[in-house]
Amino acid sequence: MTSSKKELSVEQKNELLETLQARFEKNMDRHPNLQWGDIQSKLETNSDKLWSLHEMEQTGGEPDVIGKDTNTGEYLFFDCSPESPKGRRSICYDRAALEARKKHKPENSAIDMATEMGIEMLTEEDYRKLQTLGEFDKKTSSWVQTPAAIREKGGAIFCDYRYGTVFVYHNGADSYYAARGFRGSLKV
């Protein structure tokens, strides 16, 4: 992670808000009928969420608003980087998988990183929703939340986008690859 404290300086906050606004305005097709001013107001009153978005940005996720929950009024951010975020690759699925490796352990796990960042990993459903907004992970893949029944047997699932199709695969949860990371979501 890029910071040991979960608070941004005024300069970091302003820079992040500018980056998020520019991305929001550049990709209006991801969030029709939403206004940046409303989102910025919510962000400015949620410093912990801003910190999480900063972590998403610093690890290469390029977070952007992809919708609003009509029941709660929360805005939903997803990592929208073209490929799986570079600063979150070469990791296994979770802590148990990391601890089970005897040799060549990765530095971290997807679940641990997401928790440290204050975000959720995408579900398979989230991943499919993301792919309706563009084409992501055409060269990489992303771990997604894995059902307990699969994880209990030592596996984990990941997704990618090839040949115009979302593919869902399985692997041992302790595996890790330079081209596999994870994508996150955050409600604000």
Buried (B, 14 or more C-beta within 10 A) or exposed (E): EEEEEBEBEEEBBEBBBEBBBEBBEEBEEBBEEBEBEEBBEBBEEBEEBBBBBBBBBBBBBBBBBBBBEEEEEBBBBBBBBEBBBBBBBBBBBBEBBBEBBEEEBBEBBBBBBBBEBBBBBBBBEBBBBBBEBEEBBEEBBBBBBBEEEEBEEBBBBBBBBEEEEBEEEEBBBBBBBEBBBBBBBBBB
